Amino acid sequence: MIMEQNSPTGRSRRRYDSSGRQERARQTRDQITEVARDMFLSGGYAATTIAAIASAARVSVETIYKAFGGKPGLVRAIIDRGLVGQGPVPAQQRSDQIRDTEPDPRRILMAWGAFSTELHPQISPVFLLAREAAASDPEIAATVDEIDAARLKRMTVNARGLSKAGHLRPDISVEQAADICWAYSSPELYELLVVRRGWPPERYGNFIGQGLIAALLPAPTT
């Protein structure tokens, strides 16, 4: 037994078992977040119980509380998963790559507009639902504030990257640029234009990109 544990075969078996458990745990989390998202959107945040989510996901209530800590944690997990975007490379990684390697700032900002059309359909409906529930639920209100603050932090990183590359207008500070990016990337703007006014995603993405160009970059020389 000691020889097996110390052998390469024993170590490989433990690594395999560990990776298998991690993959099963990831699949379970994904299943739970998918079910929770569907149930929140169809039945409302307040009316959807952890017990109902557990039953639909075929897991125990304890599993959900252990993994997410409750409904606010589920909202955060749904948002985090939505922010990954589509495809094998996470959206944030793709955005950073464009920001740090593309020499044309207009292409960068138009790409950010395109990312909005990829991400917002997944994250904004749940965020807006949580925001409504926050009026009467201090716990989800704190989660909504934390999600908003994390988005501002991310937009500050983007604004700093634009500034470092010399792309910003001279009269725009990093803080101002971050606020502008934060406003244009808000679920509230998505709600106004796409949900309420029925804009198609392509029009919305172009609006975001063109708006950021007009707000942040020097006017083109003629």
KASULTA-V421263 format. One record per backbone hydrogen bond with DSSP energy under -0.5 kcal/mol. NH is the residue of the N-H (numbers start at 0). CO is the residue of the C=O. Records with the same first field share a line. If there is no record, write none. Layout:
BEGIN
NH: CO + CO
END
This chain:
BEGIN
4: 0
5: 1
6: 2 + 3
9: 3
10: 6
11: 7
12: 8
13: 9
14: 10
15: 11
16: 12
17: 13
18: 14
19: 15
20: 16
21: 17
22: 18
23: 19
24: 20
25: 21
26: 22
27: 23
28: 24
29: 25
30: 26
31: 27
32: 28
33: 29
34: 30
35: 31
36: 32
37: 33
38: 34
39: 35
40: 36
41: 37
42: 38
43: 39
47: 43 + 44
48: 46
52: 48
53: 49
54: 50
55: 51
56: 52
57: 53 + 54
58: 53
63: 59
64: 60
65: 61
66: 62
67: 63
68: 63 + 64
73: 69
74: 70
75: 71
76: 72
77: 73
78: 74
79: 75
80: 76
81: 77
82: 78
83: 79 + 80
84: 80 + 81
89: 87
90: 83
93: 89
94: 90
95: 91
96: 92
97: 93
98: 94
99: 95
100: 96
101: 97
102: 100
104: 102
106: 103
107: 103
108: 104
109: 105
110: 106
111: 107
112: 108
113: 109
114: 110
115: 111
116: 112
117: 113
118: 114
119: 115
121: 118
122: 118
123: 119
124: 119
126: 122
127: 123
128: 124
129: 125
130: 126
131: 127
132: 128
133: 129
134: 131
135: 132
136: 132
140: 136
141: 137
142: 138
143: 139
144: 140
145: 141
146: 142
147: 143
148: 144
149: 145
150: 146
151: 147
152: 148
153: 149
154: 150
155: 151
156: 152
157: 153
158: 154
159: 155
160: 156
161: 157
162: 158
163: 159
164: 160
165: 162
166: 161
167: 161
168: 215
171: 168
172: 170
176: 172
177: 173
178: 174
179: 175
180: 176
181: 177
182: 178
183: 179
184: 180
185: 182
189: 185
190: 186
191: 187
192: 188
193: 189
194: 189
195: 190
196: 191
197: 193
198: 192
203: 199
204: 200
205: 201
206: 202
207: 203
208: 204
209: 205
210: 206
211: 207
212: 208
213: 209
214: 210
215: 211
216: 212
217: 166
END
